Amino acid sequence: MRVFGRILLVLLVFAAAIYLFNASWFAPPPDDPQIRLIAHRGVHQTFSHDGLTNETCTAERIYPPVHDYLENTVASAQAAFELGADVVEFDIAPTSDGQLAVFHDWTIDCRTEGHGDVRDFALADLQALDIGFGYTADGGKSFPFRGKGTGLLPDIAGMFEGTVGGEFLINFKSNDAEEADLLAERLEENPDWLNRTWSAYGGQAPSDKINQLLPGLEAFGSKAARDCLVRYIALGWTGMMPESCHNTKIMVPLNFTWLIWGWPNRFLERARTAGSDVVLIGPVDLANAGTTGIDTPELLSEVSPAFDGYIWTNRIDLIGPLVKGTAPLT
């Protein structure tokens, strides 16, 4: 019994040491913590994530519209900046004539009157489409944006030249490394665009490639982002930040913060030391595809007052005024 008692005492001391070493309150919070906002797709029509897959046409399941903005447009990005977004996320796809269109889907079938892969069309042909054609909130009984989206599909130049105010996060929609070559070429030709590019993310191959071409961009691929979190959850109790968590953007789901050693203060301190920014996203449901955000006042209330990082939101129209005190969308 005495041997068992000693073993138990050693284990308790070890557990207490781990707890204290990773206690958030042992790391002083910043004197003036600042929340920075990432507006996913700009101001856009939101939709139900229930049963969502990578093949789901989200335009066919939007909630009843409360505004007229469509995702990935110049107007939606500018509105997001005016609502308090520090970063606006948009999606790119190469066109058949070597341009970079700003469009979320792999095909044009869901949102437009056309059919086929985005990559099979020239930019001018894409821009002639009505990107509001397919949106419906009532199962196809009405289409509130049909006829209103012609000419609204921008290229990357349109996003940079048509907006003022903040930075951009650019999403590779494929795993083709050649997309990184095309994006890097455009950004190097336009230093002002490069200065406004916060980062890039998406497919691992183009993310790795653009980090080679543009050191310091800190692009983060989906595989590396998962690896960072999994390794930190396994080893973070030692204080070690895995190599995949260095000089990058670390995406942390709100419903998994309890697994993050030292959350929030100690973890944020470790991330800063590793040269990384932390992005808090919404609760992750492993049964559904897509990225949720901090999209309601209730979820925002769960964010620690000491949080000093980025918040990902699909509802910049709601969250921007609450965090930044900007004027609500009218």
N, C-alpha and C positions, 0 to 999 in steps of 0.2 A: 504493500500500500504506500510505503514511503517513496518508493521508486516512481510509482504512478503519480503521486502528488508532486514530486519534483518535475516530472515531465509536463504535467498540467501547468505548473507554475512557469516553466520555461516557455510553453506555448502561449500562455496569457501575456507574458512580458513581450514576446515576439510580436503578438497581435497588437498590443498597445503601442509598440515602437512603430509598426507599420502605420497604424492609425495616426499617430502624431506626426510622422514624417510626411504623410499625405493630407494632413488636415488643412482644409481651405483657409481656416482662420489663422493659421500660422504664417500665411503669406499676406502681407498687407495689401488691401485693395488700392487701386490707383486713387490719387487725390481727387481726380475729376473724371470718373469713368464716362466714356462716350460710346453710345450705341450708334453704329453706322448701318444704314439700310441698303439691302440689295433688292431691287424690284425685279422679280422674275417675269420676263416677257413684257416689262413695262406695265402700264395700266391696261388690263385686258379682261375679257369675258371669262369668268371662272366657271368651274364645272364640277360635277360630282366625281370623286375618286373611287367610289364603290365599284368593285369588280373591274377596275381599270387595268388594261393590258397595254403593251407597246403597240398593238394594232388598233386600239380603240379610236374611233373618230370623235374627238372631244368636242368639236363644233356641234355635234348632234345631241349633246347632253348639257348644254350650258344652263345656268340658273337664269331666271328672268332678268333681263338687262336692267342695270341701274345707271348706266352711262353708255356712250356711243363709241368708245375706243375699242380698237381691235389690236390684238397682240402683234409685236414685232413690226410696228409702224413708227414712222418718225413722230407723229403726233402723240402716240402712246408713250414713247420714250421721253419726249419733252414734258408731257404732263407728269410723268413719274418724277423727273428731276424737280419740277415745281412743287410737288407734294412732299419733297424731302429726301428722295432717294440719293444716296451717295454714289451708287453703282446701279446701272440698268443692265440686265442680262438680255442678250438676244442670240438667235440661232442663225447659223450660216449653212449654205449649201452651194457647191460649185455649179455653174451653168455650163451648157454645151459650148458656149463661146468664151469660156475662161474667166467669167466674172464670178463674184460672190453675192448670191441673192440672200436676203434676210427672210427666212421662212422656216417654220418649225418642222413640218412634216416631210417624210421621205417622198410622198407622192402629192399631187395637187388635187386628188379626188375628193378629199374630205371637205376642204374649205372653199374650193372654187368650182366653176362650171366645167373645168377641164379634166383630162384623164392622163395618167402617166407619171413617170418619175420626174422630179424636179430637175435632176441632172441631165435629162434628155432635151431640155428646152433652153433656147437662148434667153438672155435676160429680158430683151424687149418683148418676147412672147409671154413671159411670166408676168411682166408688168401690165400687160393688156388684159389680164384676168381680173375677175371680181373676187377678191379674197374674202368678202363677206357673204358669198353666195350660199354656203352650206350651213350657216348658223341657225339653230332652232332651239327653243326652250320648251316646246310643247309637242315633241315627237313628230315634227314635220307639218303641223297645222299652219304654222306661220313662220316666216323667215325675216326677222326684223332688220337684217343688215344687207339683204339681197339688193343689188343695184347700187350699194353705197361704197363698195370696196374696190372699184375699178381704178387702177393706177396707184393704189396705196402700197403695193409691195415694193420696198426699197432695196437698193443694193447697199453694200457696206459704206460706200461713199455718202449715200443719202443719210445714213444714221449719224455719221461723224460730222458731216457738213451741215446737216439740217437741225442740229440740236446744240444747246449750250447748257453748261451747268455742272456736269459730273463725269464719271468714268463709266467704262463699259466692261462687262464680262461676256466673252464670246464663246458660244457653245458649238463644238464640233459635233455634228449629228451622225457622223459615221466613224469608222475606225481606220480610215484611209489616211496614211501619213502624208500623201501628196497634198491634202487640204492644208496642212501646216505650211508647206512650201508656198502655196498660193497666198495664204494669209500673211505670212512673214514678208513676202515680196510687197504686198500692199502697204503694210505698216512701215516697212523700211523706206518706201517711196514717199511716205507722208509722216514725217516725224511728229506732227501735231496729233495724228491719230494714235501713234504709238504711245505718246505721253498720256493719252486719255484711256488707254487700255489697262484696266486693273489686272486682268488675267484672262486666261482661256481655260476651257475644261471640256470634258466629254470622253471621246474615244481615247484609249491609252496610247495608241500609236501616234496620232497627230499631236497629242499633248506632249509626249516625250520628244517628238521631232521639233516642235516649236521651241521647247526649252533649250535645245541644242542651237537652234538658229537665232533665238533672241534670249540670251541668258538674262535672268532677272525677271522674266515675265511670270515665273512661278505657276505655270499651267499645271493643272492637276487632273490626271486621268482617273476614270472610275475605279480601275483595279487598284491603283496606288492609294486612292482615298480610302477604300475598304481595308487595305493592308495596314495603313496607318492606324486606324481605329482598333482593328483586331489585335495588332501587336501591342498597342498601348494598353488596352484592357488587360492583356495577359501579363505585361511586364512593367506597366507604369508604377506599380507599387514600389519598385526599386528607385524611382525617380528618373529612369532612363526614358528618353524620347527616341523611338525607333527612327532609323535613317529615313524611312518613308514619310515621317512627320516633320522633316527639316526643310526649310525654305519652300514652303508650299502654303496652301489654304486647307485648313482642317475642318471638314464638315461634321458637325455633331448634332444628331437628332435630339430634340427636346425630351423625348421619352426614354432616352438612353443615357442621360447625364448622370444618373445614379451609378452607372458602371464606370464613369470616367474618374480615375484616381485624382483627388485634389480639386474636384470641380467646386466652384469655378476659379477661385483666386490662384490656387497653386498650379492648376493646369494652365491657366492663361499665362502665368509667369514662365512656366516651362516652355510653352509655345513661343512666347516672345524671345526667350533665350535661344530657341532653335531657329529663329528667323521666320516664324510662320504666323499667319493670321488665323483666327478661329471664326467660323461661320456657324451660327446656330440656326438649324432648320426646324421645321415642324415635326410632329410625331410621325414616325415611320411605321407603316403597316406593311409587313413583309408579304402579305397576300395581294397587295395592289402595286401597280407600277406608278411611276410619276413621283414628283418631288412636292411634298407639302411644305407649307411655310408657317411662320408665325402670322396667322391670318385673322385672328379675332382678339378683341380686348382681353378675353379670358386667358388665351394662351400667352399673350404679352404679359399678363400679371404674374405668370409663372417664371419669368425671366428674372434672375437675381439683379437687385439694384447695383451690385458690384460688377456686373458683366461689362467688359470693355472689349467689345469685338463687333462683328457684323451679324445682323439678323437678316435672314432670307424671308421674303414675304411675297405672296401672290396678291395681296390686298394693300398695296401702297396707298390706295385711296382711303383706307381705314387706319392703317398703322402709321403712315407718315404724319398726319396731324397729331396723333397721340404722342409720338416720340419727339417730333421736331417742332410741334406747335404751328405747323403750316396751315394755311387756309384749306378747309375741306374742298373736295371736288364738287363743282356745281354743274 
